[in-house]
Amino acid sequence: MKKLLTLAVTLIMATVIFAQQPAKEWTKKFPGNVKWYQISDAGILVVCTGDALYGLNPDTGIETWKVDNLDDVKEENYDPIEGTPYAALIKNKFMRGAEHTLIDVVTGKVVADTKELDLANVVKRIHVPELNSMMFYGTSRSKGKFQMVMVSLADGRKVWDQLKLFDKNSEEVVSNGLATNDGIYIATTKNIYKLNQQTGEVLWSVDMKTEKPVVEMEDNKKGGFGKLMGGKGKHIDLSASATSTSAQFFLKDNNKDKVYFWNQDVLLAYNNADGKPLTKEVELQSPVAYILYDSHGMLVTTTEKTQKDQATQGGSGGGLMGKIKRKSASGKNRASILCIDPATGENKWGDEIDLKGDVSAYKLVGNKLILATAKDDGDNYISIIDLDAGKSVTKKPLSIKGEIRDLQVVPQGLYYRTSDEINILDLESGDKTWKKGFKVKNCVGDNTGNKTGFVYANDIIYKVDFATGDLNEWVKGIDFNGKEDPTSLQVRDNGVLLTSDQNATLYNNDGKVVWHSYNKAPGRTGMGKVLSGLGGLACAMVAAGEASRSAQLSYAKGYYGSTDPGLDNSIKNAQANASNFAGAAASSFASISKRFKATIQANDFMTVMTALGGNNEAKNSGAVIVSKVDGKNMSSMMLGDKTPDYKLDELGRMIFQKSDNDEIKGFKF
C-alpha cells in the first residue's frame, strides 16, 4: 500500500490528580442495539442501530432526525462526502446490486435514493463540487440499460437522466467529474466526454483508453449478501468501488478554457470548446501522484508500484490510481519527477528523474526542490533536485532512517529530522555533514517558525538554531514518572510542552519547569484510550491549524498540490464546495463553517485515561481534560471499563461512549 505522510491530529495524553468539574453528561437509549456511530464534519453524531439511522444533537443527545430504512448499513459503507454536510450510505441487495442513499446529516433529509431514480445497481458515484451535484451511473431498473443520472444536492432535484450517453455498455466511468462554465467532464475506459450540464447530452468526445481503477480486496470469511463478492472469500469495499478513479481532470489557474487530463499513461490538455488537444501527450511511466506548480513548469511526480502489485506481476492492480503500464526499456516501474511546460506539454528537462518511493513531503529552497519519499517496505529517502539543471544533485536518492518530520535550510545545508534521525545534508553533494547529528528511537520535536527548533531525544531537549545550524542541549536529564518516554513535543505561546501518556511538563523560554502533571494509569482493563473521532475535513482542519502554527513542512495533496505550504487540498475543496451551495443546503454548510472556527481552541487541551476515585479499580476508569495553557483541570468524566468504546470530538469539545449495547453517552467539557 502506498504510504503517504499526512498531517494527523495528535491526542496528547496527560493527567492531573483530580479534575475539579465533572463534565456535563447525557445518555441516549435506543430501541435497538448500537451497531456503530460516527462524528460528522457538521458535528452531528450519526448513530446506526438495529432499528434505524439517527442524528443526535451532540451537546444534548436529543434526537434531531431518524431514517427508518437505513438500519442495515454497515459502517464501512457509510461514506461522508468530504467538505459537505452529505453522506452516502450503501447497501448491497441480493439480485439488485448496490443501492445508494444520500442524506444531509444536519437535517436528516434524504437528498437522493437510487431506488427512486430507477437505478437497480450503482456502479459509480461522481461528486461534481462546482455544481453541488452528484452523478450516479448504473443499470436502469425499468429499461435494463446503463443510465447516468445527475441530482442537485441542494434540493434533491433530478437535473437529468441519460440512457444514450455511451456507445457501448462495456464502458465504465473511471474519472472524477469536473464542471466548467458550460459543461461537465468525465472519462471512461474508452473515451473522454464533455456533457451538457442541463441535459447530460454529449457535446463532444475524444478517444482515450484508460484502465479501470483497482479496488483492494478484503478478507470476508463469513461471506454474505451484504458485500460485493470477489471470489475466494474476498469482498470489495462498496464505497471504494463506487468512487475509485484511475484518471483526473483539473484546471490550472482556474482557466476553464483549457482542461487538463491525466491517466496512468498520459497527461495532456484539451480545448474546452471543441476537445482538440492543446498540448502534446506526455507519456507517463506510472500514475500521477502529485503536481506542483512552479515558475520552472508543472512538476509532475508519479507513484511507485506497490509490493502487492509486484507480487502479482501482470495483474490488474497497480499504484494509487490503477494498472501501471510496463513501458520502460528495463521493464521496471518507478516513481519519478518530470518538468512539463504547461503551455506545450514539452518535457523541459528532456528526461525524468528517478525517485525511490512515493513523495510524502517536499520543500522548495531557491532553485532546489527537496523531496522526502517512502517505499512501501518502510524505507525512506531524500532527493535534492536542481530545478534549473533538471538533474538530481546526488547520484541516487539518499537513504535515511525513519519518516521525515522536519526540513529546514541552515547555513551548512539541509537540516532534516525524522522519527529516528537528525542530520544536515550538503545541498550540493547530498553528503551528511553534521558532527552533532545522531540516531535515536522516536525523536519528537516542533519549531517556532523557521528560526528555532526543539527536539526531544536521549532524555534531553535540544535547541536548534536554524540561522547558525547549531544544536545545543537545552534541558537535560528528563525523567518522566512511570519510566515513560515522551511521545510529543509542542511549541506553544507560553513555552514548550513535553508529554507522554501519563505525564506533561511545560517549560518556559529559559528551559525552567512552569508546571508538571502526572497521574497513574487506570487499571489494566481500563487502559483504552480516547481516540479522535474526527475524520476527513474536520481532521484536516485541526491538523492544518497546527501546521500553520509550526510552519514546518509543505504537504502536496493530489493535483491541487502546491509549493505554498498554506494550501491544503481538503480545505481548498471545502471552500469550493461551500461557495457552490444553494437553497435548503445553506444552513447545513453554515454548520460546518461554524464548527471549524473552533480549530484553534481544539489544540488547547489534552485528554487522558486515568482512575477517578479512591482506588485504581477498573470501574473507576475515566478521562480527565487538562488545559495546555495553565495545566489546570478543565473537566472529568467517569467512563468505567464495561464498554471501552470512546470517541473524542475536539471541535465540539465532546467525548462519546457506547456505554451499553443500546446506549450512547455524551460528555461535554
GIDA-V557414 format. One record per pair of residues at least 4 apart in sequence whose ideal C-beta (glycine too) atoms are under 8 Angstrom apart, sorted by the first residue. I is the first residue (numbers start at 1). GAP is how many residues later the second one is. Records with the same first field share a line. If there is no record, write none. Layout:
BEGIN
I=GAP, GAP
END
This chain:
BEGIN
1=215, 305, 307, 375
2=301, 302, 304, 317, 318, 356, 374
3=354, 355, 357, 371, 372, 373, 375
4=354, 356
5=355, 356, 367, 369, 398, 399, 550
6=537, 549
7=533, 536, 537, 539, 540, 548
8=531, 535
9=523, 525, 530, 533, 534, 537, 641
10=478, 536
11=518, 519, 520, 521, 595, 596, 637
12=475, 476, 478, 485, 487, 492, 594, 616
13=474, 486, 487, 488, 489, 516, 593, 594, 595, 596
14=485, 486, 487, 488, 489, 490, 503, 592, 594, 612
15=487, 489, 502, 503, 504, 593, 595, 609, 611
16=501, 503, 608, 610, 615, 616, 617
17=500, 502
18=594, 615, 618
19=593, 605, 606, 614, 615, 616, 617
20=613, 616
21=612, 613, 614, 615
22=613, 614, 615, 616
23=602, 612, 613, 614, 632, 644, 645, 646
24=643, 644, 645
25=612, 640, 641, 642, 643
26=34, 35, 639, 640, 642
27=34, 632, 636, 637, 638, 639
28=19, 28, 33, 35, 635, 636, 637, 638
29=633, 634
30=4, 17, 19, 21, 24, 632, 633, 634
31=18, 19, 20, 631
32=17, 18, 19, 20, 39, 630
33=16, 17, 628, 629
34=13, 14, 15, 624, 627, 628, 629, 630
35=13, 14, 15, 40
36=11, 12, 38, 39, 42
37=8, 9, 10, 11, 610, 619, 621, 627
38=7, 8, 37, 40, 42, 495, 497
39=4, 6, 7, 19, 494, 495, 496, 499, 608, 610, 613, 617
40=4, 5, 6, 40, 45, 47, 65, 66
41=39, 41, 42, 43, 44, 495, 496, 497, 551, 554
42=43, 63, 64, 546, 549, 550, 553
43=15, 548, 552, 606, 608, 609
44=11, 12, 13, 14, 20, 61, 62, 547
45=10, 11, 12, 13, 611, 619, 621
46=7, 8, 9, 10, 32, 41, 59
47=6, 7, 8, 9, 617
48=5, 6, 22, 23, 25, 27, 30
49=4, 5, 22, 613
50=21
51=17, 20
52=14, 15, 16, 18, 19
53=13, 14, 17, 18, 20, 36, 50
54=9, 11, 12
55=8, 9, 10, 11, 50, 51, 53
56=5, 6, 7, 8, 608, 610
57=4, 5, 6, 7
58=591, 594, 596, 598, 608
59=593, 595, 607, 609
60=606
61=603, 605
64=43, 44
65=42, 43, 44
66=42
67=36, 41, 43
69=32
70=19, 31, 33
72=19, 154
73=4, 5, 16, 17, 18
74=4, 152
76=161, 162, 163
77=12, 13, 14, 160, 161, 162
78=9, 10, 11
79=8, 9, 10, 11, 160, 164
80=6, 7, 25, 455, 456
81=5, 6, 7, 46
82=454, 455, 488, 491, 492
83=46, 453, 454, 487, 490, 491, 493, 494, 495, 509
84=45, 48, 69, 493, 505, 508
85=19, 20, 21, 500, 503, 504, 506, 507
86=16, 17, 18, 19, 25, 67
87=15, 16, 18
88=12, 13, 14, 37, 151, 154
89=11, 12, 13, 14
90=8, 9, 10, 11, 32, 148, 149, 152
91=7, 8, 10, 135
92=5, 6, 7, 133, 134, 135, 136, 146
93=4, 5, 6, 132
94=131
96=24, 25
97=23, 24, 25, 41, 42
98=23, 24, 25, 40, 130, 140, 143, 144
99=14, 15, 16, 20, 23
100=12, 13, 14, 22, 25, 36, 142
101=9, 11, 12, 13
102=8, 9, 10, 11, 32, 49, 51
103=5, 6, 7, 8
104=4, 5, 7, 480, 481, 484
105=483
106=481, 482, 485
107=477, 480, 481
109=47, 475
110=46
111=40, 42, 45
112=4, 5, 22, 24, 39, 41, 44
113=4
114=5, 8, 22, 24, 35
115=4, 26
117=19, 32, 34, 41, 44
118=22, 23, 24, 25, 29, 31, 43
119=17, 19, 20, 21, 22, 28, 30
120=18, 19, 20, 21
121=17, 18
122=14, 15, 16, 120
123=14, 15, 16, 23, 49, 50, 119
124=11, 12, 13, 14, 48, 49, 118, 119
125=9, 10, 11, 12, 117, 118
126=8, 9, 10, 11, 47, 50, 51, 60, 117
127=6, 7, 49, 50, 116
128=4, 5, 6, 7, 22, 49, 50, 51, 56
129=444, 447, 448, 451
130=48, 49, 446, 450
131=21, 48, 53, 66, 449
132=20, 21, 22, 445, 448, 449, 450, 453
133=17, 18, 19, 20, 26
134=16, 17, 19
135=13, 14, 15, 16, 42, 49, 51
136=12, 13, 14, 15
137=9, 10, 11, 12, 36
138=8, 9
139=5, 6, 7, 8
140=4, 5, 6, 7, 23
143=4, 20
145=18, 24
146=17, 19, 20, 23
147=14, 15, 16
148=13, 14, 17, 52
149=9, 11, 12, 13
150=8, 9, 10, 11, 34, 50
151=5, 6, 7, 8
152=4, 5, 6, 7
153=428, 432
154=427, 428, 429, 430, 431
155=427, 428, 429, 430
159=38, 39, 41
160=38, 39, 40
161=39
162=33, 37, 38, 39
165=28, 30, 35, 37
166=5, 22, 24, 25
167=4, 23
168=22
170=19, 20
171=17, 18, 19, 20
172=16, 17, 40
173=13, 14, 15
174=13, 14, 15, 36, 37, 38, 39, 71, 72, 73, 89, 148
175=10, 11, 12, 13, 35, 70, 71, 72, 73, 74, 86, 88
176=69, 71, 72, 73
177=7, 8, 9, 72
178=6, 7, 71, 72, 73, 81
179=4, 5, 6, 18
180=4, 5, 71, 76, 79, 92
181=75
182=15, 90
183=11, 12, 13, 14, 20, 89
184=10, 11, 12, 13
185=7, 8, 9, 10, 64, 74, 76
186=6, 7, 9
187=4, 5, 6, 21, 23, 60, 62, 74, 76
188=4, 5, 22
189=20, 21, 22, 23
190=17, 18, 19
191=14, 15, 16, 17
192=13, 14, 16, 69, 78, 83
193=9, 11, 12
194=8, 9, 10, 11, 78, 81
195=5, 6, 7, 8
196=4, 5, 6, 7
204=70, 71
205=70
206=64, 69
208=53, 55
209=56
210=36, 37, 53, 54, 55, 112
211=35, 52, 53, 105, 111, 112
212=34, 104, 110, 111
213=31, 32, 33, 108, 109
214=30, 32, 102, 103, 104, 108, 109
215=21, 22, 25, 26, 29
216=21, 24, 92
217=13, 17, 18, 19
218=16, 17, 18, 19
219=14, 15
220=4, 7, 9, 13, 14, 15
221=12
223=4, 6, 10, 12
227=8, 9, 11
228=7, 8, 10, 13
229=5, 6, 7
230=4, 5, 6
236=4, 5
237=4
238=4
239=4
240=4
245=76
246=17, 18, 41, 75, 76, 77
247=14, 15, 16, 17, 74, 75
248=13, 14, 40, 73, 310, 311
249=10, 11, 12
250=9, 10, 11, 41, 309, 310
251=4, 5, 7, 8, 9
252=6, 8, 41, 46, 90
256=16
257=14, 15, 16
258=11, 12, 13, 14, 20
259=10, 11, 13
260=7, 8, 9, 10, 82, 299
261=6, 7, 8, 9
262=4, 5, 6, 22, 26, 297
263=24, 58, 59
264=20, 22, 23, 54, 55, 57, 58, 59, 60, 61
265=18, 19, 60
266=15, 16, 17, 18
267=14, 15, 17, 21, 33, 73, 78
268=9, 10, 11, 12, 13, 14, 77
269=8, 9, 10, 73, 76
270=5, 6, 7, 8
271=4, 5, 6, 7
277=4
279=63, 64, 65, 66
280=64, 65, 66
281=64
282=18, 56, 58, 63, 65
283=44
284=4, 16, 18
285=17, 39, 40, 42, 43, 48, 49, 51, 67
286=16, 17, 18, 19, 32, 33, 38, 39, 47, 48, 49, 50
287=15, 16, 31, 32, 33, 34, 35, 37
288=12, 13, 14, 15, 33, 271
289=12, 13, 14, 31, 46, 69, 70
290=10, 11, 69, 266, 267, 268, 269, 271
291=7, 8, 9, 10, 268, 270
292=6, 7, 9, 70, 77, 264, 269, 270, 271
293=5, 6, 268, 269, 270
294=4, 5, 70, 75, 93, 269
296=43, 52, 91, 92
297=42, 43, 44, 45, 51
298=41, 42, 43, 44
299=38, 39, 40, 41, 70, 88
300=37, 38, 39, 40
301=34, 35, 36, 54, 57, 58, 70, 255
302=32, 33, 34, 35, 50
303=16, 17, 18, 32, 55
304=15, 29, 30, 31, 51, 52, 53, 54, 71, 72
305=4, 5, 13, 14, 19, 28, 29
306=4, 11, 12, 13, 70
307=4, 69, 70
308=4, 9
309=4, 6, 8, 9, 10, 15, 24
312=5
316=7
317=6
318=4, 5, 6, 15
319=5, 14
324=9
326=5, 6, 7
328=4, 5, 6
334=20, 21
335=19, 20, 21, 22, 23, 24, 38
336=16, 17, 18, 19
337=15, 16, 18, 32, 34, 46, 48
338=9, 11, 13, 14, 15
339=8, 9, 10, 48, 51
340=5, 6, 7, 8
341=4, 5, 6, 7
347=4, 5
348=42
349=4, 41, 42
350=40
351=39
353=30, 32, 37, 38, 39
354=43
355=4, 16, 18, 26, 28, 42
356=17, 19, 23, 25, 27, 40, 41
357=16, 17, 18, 19, 22, 23, 24
358=15, 16, 17
359=12, 13, 14, 197
360=12, 13, 14, 43, 44
361=10, 11, 43, 46, 192, 193, 194, 195
362=7, 8, 9, 10, 191, 192, 193, 194, 201
363=6, 7, 44, 46, 190, 191
364=4, 5, 6, 190, 199
365=4, 5, 44, 49, 62
367=19, 20, 21
368=16, 17, 18, 19, 25, 59
369=15, 16, 18, 194
370=12, 13, 14, 15, 37, 44
371=11, 12, 13, 14
372=8, 9, 10, 32, 35, 44
373=7, 8, 9, 10, 24
374=4, 5, 6, 7, 29
375=4, 5, 6
379=20
380=19, 20, 21, 22, 23, 24, 38
381=16, 17, 18, 19
382=15, 16, 18, 22, 32, 34, 43, 48
383=9, 11, 14, 15
384=8, 9, 10, 30, 41, 43, 46
385=6, 7, 8
386=4, 5, 6, 7
392=4, 5
393=34, 35, 36, 37
394=4, 35, 36
398=27, 32, 34
400=4, 16, 18, 21
401=17, 19, 20, 38
402=16, 17, 18, 19, 41
403=15, 16
404=12, 13, 14, 149
405=12, 13, 14, 38, 39, 40, 147, 148
406=9, 10, 11, 39, 41, 47, 146, 147
407=7, 8, 9, 145, 146
408=6, 7, 8, 39, 42, 45, 56, 58, 144
409=4, 5, 6, 18, 57
410=4, 5, 14, 56, 57, 58, 59
411=56, 57, 58
412=12, 14, 21, 22, 57
413=11, 12, 13, 14, 20
414=10, 11, 12, 13
415=7, 8, 9, 19, 38, 49, 51, 54
416=5, 6, 7, 8, 9
417=4, 5, 26, 28, 36, 38
418=4, 25
419=23, 24
420=19, 20, 21, 22, 23
421=16, 17, 18, 19, 22
422=12, 15, 16, 18, 21, 33, 35, 49
423=9, 10, 11, 14
424=8, 9, 10, 13, 45
425=5, 6, 7, 8
426=4, 5, 6, 7
432=5
434=35, 37
436=35
438=19, 20
440=17, 18
442=43, 45
443=12, 13, 14
444=11, 12, 13, 42, 43, 44, 45
445=8, 9, 10, 11, 44
446=7, 8, 43, 44, 45, 50, 104, 106
447=4, 5, 6, 7, 19, 44, 103, 104, 105
448=4, 5, 6, 43
449=102
450=16, 101
451=14, 15, 16
452=11, 12, 13, 14
453=10, 11, 13
454=7, 8, 9, 10, 20, 35, 37, 42
455=6, 7, 9, 34
456=4, 5, 6, 22, 30, 33, 42
457=5
459=17, 18, 19, 20
460=13, 14, 15, 16, 17, 18
461=12, 13, 14, 17, 28, 35, 37, 46, 50
462=9, 10, 11, 12
463=8, 9, 10, 11
464=5, 6, 7
465=4, 5, 6, 7
474=37
475=32, 36
478=8, 20, 27
480=4, 5, 6, 20, 22, 23, 25, 38
481=21, 22, 37
482=20, 21, 36, 38, 39
484=16, 17, 18, 19
485=15
486=12, 13, 14, 17
487=12, 13, 14
488=9, 10, 11, 12
489=7, 8, 9, 10
490=6, 7, 9, 138
491=5, 6, 59
492=4, 5, 14, 136, 137
494=12, 14, 20, 135
495=11, 12, 13, 14, 19
496=10, 11
497=7, 8, 9, 10, 131
498=6, 7, 8, 9
499=4, 5, 6, 107
500=4
501=20, 107
502=16, 17, 18, 19, 106, 108
503=13, 14, 15
504=12, 13, 14, 102, 122, 127
505=8, 10, 11, 12
506=7, 8, 9, 10, 122, 125
507=4, 5, 6, 7
508=4, 6
514=117
515=115, 116
516=115
517=109, 114
519=89, 91, 92, 105
520=90, 91, 96
521=6, 88, 89, 90
522=4, 5, 87, 88, 89, 94, 96, 98, 99, 100, 119
523=4, 88, 93, 94, 95, 97, 98, 118
524=94
525=93, 96, 116
526=83, 85, 92, 94, 95, 113, 114, 115, 118
527=82
528=81, 93, 113, 116, 117, 118
529=80, 117
530=77, 79, 93, 116, 117, 118, 125
531=115, 116, 117
532=7, 115, 116, 118
533=114, 115, 116, 123
534=4, 5, 8, 114, 115, 116, 117
535=4
536=4, 34
537=4, 33, 34, 36, 37, 55
538=4, 57, 58, 113
539=4
540=4, 28, 30, 31
541=4, 29, 30, 33, 55, 58, 110
542=4, 57, 60, 61, 108, 109
543=4
544=4, 24, 26, 27, 55
545=4, 54, 55, 57, 58
546=4, 57
547=4, 5, 6, 8, 18, 21
548=18
549=54
551=14
553=12
554=8, 9, 10, 11
555=10, 13
556=5, 6
557=4, 11, 12, 13
558=11
560=7, 9, 12, 13
561=6, 8
562=5
567=5
568=4
569=4
570=4
571=4
572=4
573=4
574=4, 18
575=4
576=4
577=4, 12
578=11, 14, 15
581=4, 5, 7, 8
582=4
584=4
585=4
586=4
587=4
588=4
589=4
590=4
591=4
592=4
593=4
595=56, 57
596=55
598=4, 53, 54, 55
599=4, 52
600=4
601=52
602=48, 49
603=25, 47
604=23, 24, 25
605=20, 21, 22, 23, 29, 48, 64
606=19, 20, 22
607=16, 17, 18, 19, 41, 48
608=15, 16, 18
609=12, 13, 14, 30
610=11, 12, 13, 14
611=4, 5, 6, 9, 10, 11
612=8, 9, 10, 12, 24, 26
613=4, 7
614=6
615=5
616=4
618=22, 23
619=21, 22
620=18, 20
621=17, 18, 19, 20, 23
622=14, 15, 16, 17, 18
623=13, 14, 16, 23, 32, 44
624=9, 11, 12
625=8, 9, 10, 11, 44
626=5, 6, 7, 8
627=4, 5, 6, 7
634=35
635=32, 34
637=18, 30, 32
639=5, 7, 16, 18
640=19
642=17, 18
643=14, 15, 16, 17
645=12, 13
646=9, 10, 11
647=8, 9, 10
648=6, 7, 8
649=4, 5, 6, 7
653=15, 16
654=12, 13, 14, 15
655=11, 12, 14
656=8, 9, 10, 11
657=7, 8, 9, 10
658=5, 6
659=4, 5, 6
END
